[in-house]
Amino acid sequence: MKCNVGKTERIIRIVIGLGIAVAGVIFESYWGLAGIVVLATGIFGYCLLYLPLKINTNKKES
């Protein structure tokens, strides 16, 4: 798996993912699961949605 998410975007995804996941736990909502997905894409640096859209924000591989 090639990394297709840049460093700045990864940090943003991790912060937003944590926020959504925590809000999901606090409000007892299943939306917290969406936060887990966003968090995972930030941690692993790979987004499946970027493949069909041919987006790569990782400047090292561009």
C-alpha positions as CSV (number, residue, x, y, z in Angstrom):
1,M,0.0,0.0,0.0
2,K,1.5,3.3,-1.1
3,C,0.9,6.3,1.2
4,N,-1.4,8.7,-0.6
5,V,-2.2,11.1,2.2
6,G,0.3,13.9,3.0
7,K,1.7,14.8,6.4
8,T,-0.4,17.9,7.1
9,E,-3.6,16.1,6.0
10,R,-2.7,13.1,8.2
11,I,-2.4,15.3,11.3
12,I,-5.8,17.0,10.5
13,R,-7.4,13.6,10.0
14,I,-6.1,12.3,13.3
15,V,-7.4,15.4,15.2
16,I,-10.8,15.4,13.5
17,G,-11.1,11.6,13.9
18,L,-10.4,11.7,17.6
19,G,-12.9,14.5,18.0
20,I,-15.7,12.7,16.2
21,A,-14.9,9.4,18.0
22,V,-15.0,11.1,21.4
23,A,-18.2,13.0,20.6
24,G,-19.7,9.7,19.5
25,V,-18.9,8.2,22.9
26,I,-20.1,11.2,24.8
27,F,-23.4,11.4,23.0
28,E,-23.8,7.7,22.7
29,S,-24.1,7.8,18.9
30,Y,-22.9,5.5,16.2
31,W,-21.4,8.5,14.4
32,G,-18.3,7.8,16.5
33,L,-17.6,4.9,14.2
34,A,-17.1,7.4,11.4
35,G,-14.5,9.0,13.5
36,I,-12.6,5.7,13.8
37,V,-12.5,5.5,9.9
38,V,-11.1,9.0,9.7
39,L,-8.6,8.3,12.4
40,A,-7.5,5.1,10.7
41,T,-6.9,6.9,7.4
42,G,-4.8,9.5,9.3
43,I,-2.7,6.9,11.1
44,F,-2.1,4.6,8.1
45,G,-1.7,7.5,5.6
46,Y,-3.9,5.7,3.0
47,C,-7.4,6.6,1.8
48,L,-9.3,4.2,-0.4
49,L,-11.5,7.0,-1.7
50,Y,-8.5,8.7,-3.2
51,L,-7.8,5.7,-5.6
52,P,-10.8,6.2,-8.0
53,L,-10.4,10.0,-7.8
54,K,-6.7,9.7,-8.5
55,I,-5.8,12.1,-5.7
56,N,-2.4,12.0,-4.0
57,T,-1.5,14.6,-1.4
58,N,1.7,13.0,-0.4
59,K,4.4,15.2,-1.9
60,K,7.2,12.6,-1.5
61,E,5.7,10.3,-4.1
62,S,4.2,12.9,-6.5
